[in-house]
Amino acid sequence: MKVFISYAAQDEPEANKIKNRLQNYNKEISFTLPVMNAGDHILHSIGNAIEDSDAVLFILSKHTKKNEWASQEISIASYYHLERNLNIIPVVIDKDVEIPFFLKNMVYFDLSSAEEFDTEIEKLARVISNKDSVYAKDDLLLRKHIIEMESIALRIKELEHMESQNRKNRKILLATAVFTTFGAAIAGLGLVVLLANIEVSLVQLALFLVMSVLIFSMAILIHNAFANKLHHDFKIQTEELRKKLTEVGMKNV
């Protein structure tokens, strides 16, 4: 029986204690860990470990809110719960801890009391060994929020792709405008001089070039200000979406 344990870094001693006690009750219980090689994506490795597990324990404490991986691990576990009924078991180790939104409909084990610790650990070991269901069935609500999270993540990717393309297009447009305008100005000056048979001194030509450079510099400054405004708006949009994504995944933590 393979179990993945999700916990905050500060709760590692308590997580190890739970592991040892569970194995004392049942030697067949083992624990899956993310296998990470050079170049591997951390979230992908965590997903593989959860996929390879028969159950996932979420250790909930006062530190859970600061665990940046918690919402991702909950989302992955919820996906496999829907796909193949992966057993998800919340375990509370601190008193008065609020249960994350996705875990609220699940019956949890309370290990916050030293007097009840052994009794609860024994029950937990039996549940893991027998793969008993310990949560209320509310898959439709769970599926709704998973779809919502996927929709938000897709929107973020679309915005990032659009911003990347727009940035490239703005650079190309600016370069084209500068070279076209500068070339047209030089050609126009040459045509006027030729048709009007005007003698142009080097000083006048230099002044014309300086004025052209100043005009083009102003155009570049205006372009950069506009581009910075667009990029700022993009950052605000994506930050709001990422905040919403986190709220959906870890609501009420």
C-alpha positions as CSV (number, residue, x, y, z in Angstrom):
1,M,0.0,0.0,0.0
2,K,1.7,3.2,-1.3
3,V,1.0,6.5,0.4
4,F,2.0,10.1,-0.6
5,I,2.1,12.6,2.3
6,S,1.7,16.3,1.6
7,Y,3.0,18.5,4.4
8,A,4.7,21.9,5.0
9,A,8.4,21.8,5.5
10,Q,8.0,22.9,9.2
11,D,5.9,19.8,9.8
12,E,8.5,17.3,8.6
13,P,9.2,15.9,12.1
14,E,5.5,15.3,12.7
15,A,5.2,13.8,9.2
16,N,8.0,11.4,10.0
17,K,6.4,10.4,13.3
18,I,3.2,9.6,11.5
19,K,5.0,7.6,8.9
20,N,6.8,5.5,11.5
21,R,3.7,4.9,13.6
22,L,1.7,3.8,10.5
23,Q,4.4,1.3,9.5
24,N,4.4,0.0,13.0
25,Y,0.8,-0.9,12.6
26,N,1.2,-2.2,9.0
27,K,4.5,-3.1,7.5
28,E,2.9,-3.2,4.0
29,I,2.4,0.6,4.1
30,S,5.2,2.4,2.1
31,F,5.6,6.0,1.2
32,T,6.1,7.5,-2.3
33,L,8.4,10.4,-2.8
34,P,8.9,12.6,-5.9
35,V,11.8,11.3,-8.0
36,M,13.7,14.3,-9.4
37,N,16.5,14.2,-11.9
38,A,18.4,17.1,-13.3
39,G,16.1,19.1,-15.5
40,D,12.9,17.6,-14.2
41,H,10.0,19.9,-13.4
42,I,9.2,19.7,-9.7
43,L,5.4,19.7,-10.1
44,H,5.6,16.9,-12.7
45,S,7.7,14.8,-10.3
46,I,5.1,15.4,-7.6
47,G,2.3,14.5,-10.0
48,N,4.0,11.2,-10.8
49,A,4.4,10.3,-7.2
50,I,0.8,11.0,-6.4
51,E,-0.3,9.0,-9.5
52,D,1.7,6.1,-8.3
53,S,0.1,6.2,-4.8
54,D,-2.9,4.3,-3.4
55,A,-3.7,7.1,-1.0
56,V,-2.7,10.7,-0.2
57,L,-2.5,12.1,3.3
58,F,-2.8,15.9,3.6
59,I,-1.2,16.9,6.9
60,L,-3.0,20.2,8.0
61,S,-1.4,22.5,10.5
62,K,-0.9,26.2,11.2
63,H,1.9,26.1,8.6
64,T,-0.3,24.7,5.7
65,K,-1.2,28.2,4.5
66,K,2.4,28.9,3.8
67,N,3.0,25.7,1.9
68,E,3.2,26.9,-1.7
69,W,2.8,23.4,-3.1
70,A,-0.4,22.5,-1.1
71,S,-2.9,23.8,-3.7
72,Q,-1.1,22.1,-6.6
73,E,-0.9,18.8,-4.7
74,I,-4.6,19.0,-3.7
75,S,-5.5,19.7,-7.4
76,I,-3.5,16.7,-8.6
77,A,-4.9,14.4,-6.0
78,S,-8.4,15.6,-6.7
79,Y,-7.9,14.8,-10.4
80,Y,-6.8,11.2,-9.6
81,H,-9.7,10.9,-7.1
82,L,-12.1,11.6,-10.0
83,E,-10.2,9.4,-12.4
84,R,-9.6,6.3,-10.4
85,N,-11.1,7.0,-6.9
86,L,-7.7,7.8,-5.3
87,N,-8.2,7.8,-1.5
88,I,-7.7,11.3,-0.1
89,I,-7.3,11.6,3.7
90,P,-6.9,14.9,5.5
91,V,-5.0,14.7,8.8
92,V,-5.2,17.6,11.3
93,I,-2.2,17.9,13.6
94,D,-2.9,21.4,15.1
95,K,-6.1,22.5,16.9
96,D,-8.5,25.0,15.3
97,V,-7.0,24.5,11.8
98,E,-9.4,25.4,9.0
99,I,-9.8,22.7,6.3
100,P,-8.9,23.7,2.7
101,F,-11.9,24.1,0.5
102,F,-11.3,21.0,-1.6
103,L,-11.0,18.9,1.5
104,K,-14.0,20.2,3.4
105,N,-16.3,17.5,2.3
106,M,-14.0,14.8,3.5
107,V,-13.9,13.2,7.0
108,Y,-10.5,14.0,8.6
109,F,-8.4,12.3,11.2
110,D,-7.6,14.5,14.2
111,L,-4.1,13.8,15.6
112,S,-3.8,17.1,17.5
113,S,-4.6,15.5,20.8
114,A,-1.8,13.5,22.4
115,E,-4.3,11.4,24.3
116,E,-6.1,10.3,21.2
117,F,-3.0,10.1,18.9
118,D,-2.5,6.3,19.2
119,T,-6.2,5.5,18.7
120,E,-6.4,7.8,15.7
121,I,-3.2,6.5,14.1
122,E,-4.6,2.9,14.4
123,K,-7.8,3.9,12.7
124,L,-5.8,5.7,10.0
125,A,-3.7,2.6,9.4
126,R,-6.8,0.5,9.0
127,V,-8.4,3.0,6.6
128,I,-5.2,3.1,4.4
129,S,-4.9,-0.7,4.4
130,N,-8.5,-1.3,3.5
131,K,-8.8,1.7,1.2
132,D,-12.0,2.6,3.0
133,S,-13.7,5.8,1.8
134,V,-13.5,8.5,4.4
135,Y,-15.1,11.4,2.7
136,A,-18.5,12.5,1.6
137,K,-19.3,12.0,-2.1
138,D,-19.5,15.4,-3.7
139,D,-17.7,14.8,-7.0
140,L,-19.9,17.2,-9.0
141,L,-18.8,20.2,-6.9
142,L,-15.2,19.0,-7.0
143,R,-15.3,18.6,-10.8
144,K,-16.8,22.1,-11.1
145,H,-13.9,23.7,-9.3
146,I,-11.3,21.6,-11.1
147,I,-12.7,22.7,-14.4
148,E,-12.7,26.3,-13.2
149,M,-9.0,26.0,-12.2
150,E,-8.2,24.5,-15.6
151,S,-10.1,27.4,-17.3
152,I,-8.2,30.0,-15.4
153,A,-4.8,28.3,-16.1
154,L,-5.7,28.2,-19.8
155,R,-6.6,31.9,-19.8
156,I,-3.2,32.7,-18.2
157,K,-1.4,30.8,-20.9
158,E,-3.4,32.6,-23.6
159,L,-2.6,36.0,-22.1
160,E,1.1,35.1,-21.9
161,H,1.1,33.9,-25.5
162,M,-0.7,37.1,-26.7
163,E,1.7,39.3,-24.8
164,S,4.7,37.5,-26.3
165,Q,3.3,37.9,-29.8
166,N,2.3,41.5,-29.3
167,R,5.8,42.3,-28.0
168,K,7.4,40.8,-31.1
169,N,4.9,42.6,-33.4
170,R,5.6,46.0,-31.6
171,K,9.3,45.6,-32.1
172,I,8.9,44.7,-35.8
173,L,6.5,47.6,-36.3
174,L,8.8,50.1,-34.6
175,A,11.8,49.0,-36.6
176,T,9.9,49.2,-39.8
177,A,8.4,52.6,-39.0
178,V,11.8,54.1,-38.0
179,F,13.7,52.8,-41.2
180,T,10.8,53.7,-43.5
181,T,10.3,57.2,-42.0
182,F,14.1,57.9,-42.0
183,G,14.5,56.7,-45.5
184,A,11.5,58.7,-46.7
185,A,12.9,61.9,-45.0
186,I,16.3,61.5,-46.6
187,A,14.7,60.8,-50.0
188,G,12.4,63.7,-49.6
189,L,15.2,66.1,-48.8
190,G,17.3,64.9,-51.7
191,L,14.3,65.3,-54.1
192,V,13.6,68.9,-52.8
193,V,17.3,69.8,-53.2
194,L,17.4,68.3,-56.7
195,L,14.1,69.8,-58.0
196,A,14.7,73.3,-56.5
197,N,18.4,73.3,-57.3
198,I,19.1,74.4,-53.7
199,E,22.6,74.2,-52.4
200,V,22.6,72.6,-49.0
201,S,25.6,73.1,-46.7
202,L,27.0,70.4,-44.4
203,V,25.8,72.4,-41.4
204,Q,22.2,72.4,-42.7
205,L,22.4,68.7,-43.5
206,A,23.7,68.0,-40.1
207,L,20.9,70.0,-38.5
208,F,18.4,68.1,-40.5
209,L,19.8,64.8,-39.4
210,V,19.9,65.9,-35.8
211,M,16.2,67.0,-36.0
212,S,15.3,63.7,-37.6
213,V,17.1,61.8,-34.8
214,L,15.3,63.8,-32.2
215,I,11.9,63.1,-33.8
216,F,12.7,59.4,-34.0
217,S,13.9,59.4,-30.4
218,M,10.6,61.0,-29.3
219,A,8.7,58.4,-31.3
220,I,10.7,55.6,-29.6
221,L,10.0,57.1,-26.2
222,I,6.2,57.3,-26.9
223,H,6.3,53.7,-28.2
224,N,8.1,52.5,-25.1
225,A,5.6,54.3,-22.8
226,F,2.8,52.7,-24.7
227,A,4.4,49.3,-24.6
228,N,5.1,49.6,-20.8
229,K,1.5,50.5,-20.2
230,L,0.3,47.4,-22.2
231,H,2.8,45.2,-20.3
232,H,1.7,46.7,-17.0
233,D,-2.0,45.9,-17.8
234,F,-0.9,42.3,-18.8
235,K,0.9,41.8,-15.5
236,I,-2.2,43.0,-13.6
237,Q,-4.5,40.7,-15.5
238,T,-2.2,37.6,-15.0
239,E,-1.7,38.4,-11.3
240,E,-5.4,38.7,-10.7
241,L,-5.9,35.4,-12.5
242,R,-3.2,33.7,-10.5
243,K,-4.6,35.0,-7.3
244,K,-8.0,33.7,-8.3
245,L,-6.5,30.3,-9.2
246,T,-4.9,30.1,-5.7
247,E,-8.1,31.1,-4.0
248,V,-10.0,28.4,-5.8
249,G,-7.4,25.8,-5.0
250,M,-6.8,26.8,-1.3
251,K,-10.0,28.6,-0.3
252,N,-10.5,29.0,3.4
253,V,-7.1,27.6,4.3
